[in-house]
Every structure is written in structure tokens, then in C-alpha cells.
Amino acid sequence: MSDLMATARSLVAQGRGILAADESTATITKRLAAVGVESSEQTRREYRDLLLGAPGVESFLSGVILYDETIRQRGRDDAFFVERLRSIGVHPGIKVDLGTEPLEGSPDETITRGLDGLSSRLVEYRDMGARFAKWRAVIHIGDGRPTRQALEANAFVLARYAKACQEVGLVPIVEPEVLMDGDHSIETCFDVTERTLHTVFEALWQHDVALEGMLLKPNMVIAGKGCAEQAPPDVVASETLRCLRRTVPAAVPGIVFLSGGQSAAQATHHLSEMNHEAQPWQLSFSYGRALQDEALRAWAGDDAKVDTARKVFLRRGALTAAARSGSYDPSEEAA
């Protein structure tokens, strides 16, 4: 347990956070297509190499969540990505869920697949160098959703996954994401997020998951994308913290927020506002698109633009890392 605790704490070390580079093949294909790049094993590897091979990423990254394909790949230097990350003090992690499917009895809601054979997959990933894992559950708002059935079913699966991780020596990142899709208010998001987190931590307790050896990856409390009234950053921050203080035990060493449907600037500003005062947990980031999108557009598959794209990525990382201490300056976005 001491190793799990040490890894969890190092993943939320001050000034650093986690890059979510765990997009499935289908998802990364869509993102590459958006910048005119055909998806293939080679182009996906080249893009991940652009990010993971950027000099100095360890200044703002403590960990990287990889996908099954990526954890098996080598970079331009012929070193496995896992080996490269560990050589610079960045923990490799792995996405272990297999995506969502309709929830039986409530087909407008989802349950996450992947418990079958999970223990053996976790051992394989651990032996390949992974030190933590991630599992995402999706919670929908609207038309009577979420149902209690959906909350309890997803919490149960998250808890089983977390326990399986700890039994083989991996730190579980528990990700119950309340989606921003819809026109719901920030008050509705608060209510659903509170109910979600209460249900998740009840399940974690029932499964005897050691809270000191895990991390939570939640959404921020924010209005739906279709809502006409969007709260300013200080309100998003205060409502998110109020919700977390009502639901998350202080034993959890860190909270690594997802960026969801926010822009890079929004996700960074909100995190910075939350870090203006000390909290029971370290408040960090586990961003995917919010860290990657600018670099992806700068590269767009052109090998001659790799260095430029890496500079864009490093600059985005520095801005996001500044939010860890509450020192992010929104005016720097225009620089």
C-alpha cells in the first residue's frame, strides 16, 4: 500500500498534472480527420511521439494515460513510449475500460464495459511498465436521467475496477463524468454531481478500496453547453469546491479534473480559481483535448511542423501548470 500511496501523491505533485492521451482508435481517427490527417498506425504513432517526445514535458507532466495501442508503440528514437516516460520521471498509465454500452433496463443511459478479464489485463499492463490506470463512467442529465439504477450500476463497476487495480499494485483513477451535453443549469449539474459522487464513494467503501491509494477524476460543476446562462469562472470554481467538500473524503490525495467540453482556456481558468485557497486534496488536471488540440492543429500531419507544434504543446502545458498554484493569467492566452 505504501507504493500505491507514493505513486498517487507523485501524480498530483505541485506544478504538474496528467496528460490524457488515451483516445481510442475511433476517437483519435476523428480528431486526426479534423485536421486533414488520415488515421493509420503510423500517423497515430507520429502524433503521440510529437507529444511525448517534446523536450521538457516533465516540467508539467507527472503522468500520461496511454491507450492499448500506444503502450505497445515505440517513438522515433526506437524506445518504447513507456520507457521514455519513466526515464524522465513521468508515470505511464493505461486506460482499461472498453467503452460504454446501453444500460439494460434504461437504454438511454450507459454502463461501462471491461470487467471481464480485467485482472489479467491489469497484470499485463503493470508488467509493461504502467503504474496507474483509468476507468471512465458516463452519467447523462435530462429526461429523468440519471436514474438511481444508472448511478448505482456505474458506481459498482468503478469500485470493482478500483479494487482490482490496487490488488495488482496499480493506482486507480476513478472517473465518473457527468456530461456537459444539454441545456441544464449549473444548479442541476451540482445536484447530479453530488448524487454521483456520494454513490461512487459509498461503493468504494463497500469494496474496501484504499482511498489513500487512488485519485478521483470528476467533471467540474458547470452548466450544460446549451444553457443560455453560463456562470463565470469564480462561480464554477466555488460551486465545484462546495460539491467536492460535501462528497469527497479528505483521505483521497488528489483530484485530477477532466476538461470535458470546455476550451483549453476555460478548463485552465476554472482550475486556477479553485487553487486560490488550500483544500484537503491536491487539485490538478487530467486533460486530453485541452492540452492537445492547439498542438494538433499546429502539426496537422506536416513533419516539418513538429518542432513548432511541440513549442505550442509546451506553452499550453506551462499555462495549465500555472493553474496548479492559482497563478494562471488569462491575458497570456492572447500572447
Secondary structure, DSSP 8 states (H G I E B T S, - for coil): -HHHHHHHHHHT-TT-EEEE----HHHHHHHHHHTT----HHHHHHHHHHHHTSTTGGGTEEEEEE-HHHHT-B-TTS-BHHHHHHHTT-EEEEE----EEEETTEEEEEEE---TTHHHHHHHHHHHT--EEEEEEEE--BTTBS-HHHHHHHHHHHHHHHHHHHHTT-EEEEEEEE---SS--HHHHHHHHHHHHHHHHHHHHHTT--GGG-EE--------TT-S----HHHHHHHHHHHHHTTS-TTS-EEEE--TT--HHHHHHHHHHHTTS--SSEEEEEESHHHHHHHHHHHTT-GGGHHHHHHHHHHHHHHHHHGGGT---GGGGG-
